[in-house]
Amino acid sequence: MKDRLIALDFFRGATIAGMIVVNDPGSWKHVYAPLRHAEWHGVTATDLVFPFFLFIVGVSIALSYSKQLSAGRNKSIMVRKVIKRSLIIFLLGMFLTLFPKFEFDRLRVVGVLPRIALVYLACSLLFIHLKPKKIYWIGTGLLIFYWLILMYIPLPGVGEVMLEPGQNMAAWIDQFITPGRMYRDTWDPEGLFSTLPAIASGISGIAVGMLWLQKHIPLAKRIMWVFTLGFIYFVVGNVWGWFFPMNKHIWTSSYVLHTSGLATMGLAASIVIIDVLGITRGTKMFVVFGLNAIAAYVLHGLLVRIAGIFIKEPSIGMRFTDVLIYSGFEPKFASLCWALLYLGICFIPIYALYRKKIFIKV
């Protein structure tokens, strides 16, 4: 454990905590603007959470699989484990979608966990079989390919390029390749076609992980180079955003680089604070979440659904929020209080696993 990058666990845990908070307000009628997704173009704090996690997936792949490959581990065994883990994560996503009613006619095949599974699968297989430079070229190619498709191919039936909700090439292609129910009837923010640039989000993390593994470079210089790479991602993403708007719903190429840049610089800052300076006060909750990240995400989805079986509308979160509002609290603050309380509730079983040294590697 002495070589473990604690900052990565912290960053992963903070990301999962962010997911829980933005997914579970006391009332969707009362939510602070930064805790909502951008309506269409643009990026809010909430829009950073998912790409941050995919970036972390890439970093983790580089750190873990580099050691295994250097130790001469059989690639076929590694591939089988990657496929098994991807399938488990994908099926967990299906289970959360169906639970508790199990209405298979309304099954949404794509979603957050399925996208994590697909990005993990693609990035892992690329890392196991290809040299890093080829992986980086593939990531760059995916972003350019996606940009060309969305910005230079006219929408069939319309005859012009469009980037409107449900009226863009990503949504049009998803109607043919994405099985099951769409989240927005005619389009899905986690559709299969927009998973291509999401894979590039993972690859951006692989590049950072590989840079960090260059142990022949002095520590201070490595940290500086990680910051620099993050800044380059950020600048290129923002400049690209002038021509290809940043948009989480269709996972545009500019959005990938913008969020990867922020994630890279955030990870570098965490490394300096936690692993270099040794300042860990106030970080334990996030480290605990980070060590059982997928378990925490699944748990947060299950608990709210289980509560819904016994407590019908209004939900327990809405009831809690209403009590605070009637007590004089500002509505948005009351709603946030429930989200933070629910985060604490989710933390209890995850902390129990941590105390027993149980780390669920799905």
Secondary structure in CASP SS format (residue, H / E / C, confidence):
PFRMAT SS
TARGET T0000
AUTHOR 0000-0000-0000
METHOD secondary structure of the structure
MODEL  1
M C 1.00
K C 1.00
D C 1.00
R C 1.00
L C 1.00
I H 1.00
A H 1.00
L H 1.00
D H 1.00
F H 1.00
F H 1.00
R H 1.00
G H 1.00
A H 1.00
T H 1.00
I H 1.00
A H 1.00
G H 1.00
M H 1.00
I H 1.00
V H 1.00
V H 1.00
N H 1.00
D C 1.00
P C 1.00
G C 1.00
S C 1.00
W C 1.00
K C 1.00
H C 1.00
V C 1.00
Y C 1.00
A H 1.00
P H 1.00
L H 1.00
R C 1.00
H C 1.00
A C 1.00
E C 1.00
W C 1.00
H C 1.00
G E 1.00
V C 1.00
T C 1.00
A C 1.00
T H 1.00
D H 1.00
L H 1.00
V H 1.00
F H 1.00
P H 1.00
F H 1.00
F H 1.00
L H 1.00
F H 1.00
I H 1.00
V H 1.00
G H 1.00
V H 1.00
S H 1.00
I H 1.00
A H 1.00
L H 1.00
S H 1.00
Y H 1.00
S H 1.00
K H 1.00
Q H 1.00
L H 1.00
S H 1.00
A C 1.00
G C 1.00
R C 1.00
N C 1.00
K H 1.00
S H 1.00
I H 1.00
M H 1.00
V H 1.00
R H 1.00
K H 1.00
V H 1.00
I H 1.00
K H 1.00
R H 1.00
S H 1.00
L H 1.00
I H 1.00
I H 1.00
F H 1.00
L H 1.00
L H 1.00
G H 1.00
M H 1.00
F H 1.00
L H 1.00
T H 1.00
L H 1.00
F C 1.00
P C 1.00
K C 1.00
F C 1.00
E C 1.00
F H 1.00
D H 1.00
R H 1.00
L C 1.00
R E 1.00
V C 1.00
V C 1.00
G C 1.00
V H 1.00
L H 1.00
P H 1.00
R H 1.00
I H 1.00
A H 1.00
L H 1.00
V H 1.00
Y H 1.00
L H 1.00
A H 1.00
C H 1.00
S H 1.00
L H 1.00
L H 1.00
F H 1.00
I H 1.00
H H 1.00
L C 1.00
K C 1.00
P H 1.00
K H 1.00
K H 1.00
I H 1.00
Y H 1.00
W H 1.00
I H 1.00
G H 1.00
T H 1.00
G H 1.00
L H 1.00
L H 1.00
I H 1.00
F H 1.00
Y H 1.00
W H 1.00
L H 1.00
I H 1.00
L H 1.00
M H 1.00
Y H 1.00
I C 1.00
P C 1.00
L C 1.00
P C 1.00
G C 1.00
V C 1.00
G C 1.00
E C 1.00
V C 1.00
M C 1.00
L C 1.00
E E 1.00
P C 1.00
G C 1.00
Q E 1.00
N C 1.00
M H 1.00
A H 1.00
A H 1.00
W H 1.00
I H 1.00
D H 1.00
Q H 1.00
F H 1.00
I H 1.00
T C 1.00
P C 1.00
G E 1.00
R C 1.00
M C 1.00
Y C 1.00
R C 1.00
D C 1.00
T C 1.00
W C 1.00
D C 1.00
P C 1.00
E C 1.00
G C 1.00
L C 1.00
F C 1.00
S C 1.00
T H 1.00
L H 1.00
P H 1.00
A H 1.00
I H 1.00
A H 1.00
S H 1.00
G H 1.00
I H 1.00
S H 1.00
G H 1.00
I H 1.00
A H 1.00
V H 1.00
G H 1.00
M H 1.00
L H 1.00
W H 1.00
L C 1.00
Q C 1.00
K C 1.00
H C 1.00
I C 1.00
P C 1.00
L H 1.00
A H 1.00
K H 1.00
R H 1.00
I H 1.00
M H 1.00
W H 1.00
V H 1.00
F H 1.00
T H 1.00
L H 1.00
G H 1.00
F H 1.00
I H 1.00
Y H 1.00
F H 1.00
V H 1.00
V H 1.00
G H 1.00
N H 1.00
V H 1.00
W H 1.00
G C 1.00
W C 1.00
F C 1.00
F C 1.00
P C 1.00
M C 1.00
N E 1.00
K C 1.00
H C 1.00
I C 1.00
W C 1.00
T C 1.00
S H 1.00
S H 1.00
Y H 1.00
V H 1.00
L H 1.00
H H 1.00
T H 1.00
S H 1.00
G H 1.00
L H 1.00
A H 1.00
T H 1.00
M H 1.00
G H 1.00
L H 1.00
A H 1.00
A H 1.00
S H 1.00
I H 1.00
V H 1.00
I H 1.00
I H 1.00
D H 1.00
V H 1.00
L C 1.00
G C 1.00
I C 1.00
T C 1.00
R C 1.00
G C 1.00
T C 1.00
K H 1.00
M H 1.00
F H 1.00
V H 1.00
V H 1.00
F H 1.00
G H 1.00
L H 1.00
N C 1.00
A H 1.00
I H 1.00
A H 1.00
A H 1.00
Y H 1.00
V H 1.00
L H 1.00
H H 1.00
G H 1.00
L H 1.00
L H 1.00
V H 1.00
R H 1.00
I H 1.00
A H 1.00
G H 1.00
I H 1.00
F H 1.00
I C 1.00
K C 1.00
E C 1.00
P C 1.00
S C 1.00
I H 1.00
G H 1.00
M H 1.00
R H 1.00
F H 1.00
T H 1.00
D H 1.00
V H 1.00
L H 1.00
I H 1.00
Y H 1.00
S C 1.00
G C 1.00
F C 1.00
E C 1.00
P H 1.00
K H 1.00
F H 1.00
A H 1.00
S H 1.00
L H 1.00
C H 1.00
W H 1.00
A H 1.00
L H 1.00
L H 1.00
Y H 1.00
L H 1.00
G H 1.00
I H 1.00
C H 1.00
F H 1.00
I H 1.00
P H 1.00
I H 1.00
Y H 1.00
A H 1.00
L H 1.00
Y H 1.00
R H 1.00
K C 1.00
K C 1.00
I C 1.00
F C 1.00
I C 1.00
K C 1.00
V C 1.00
END
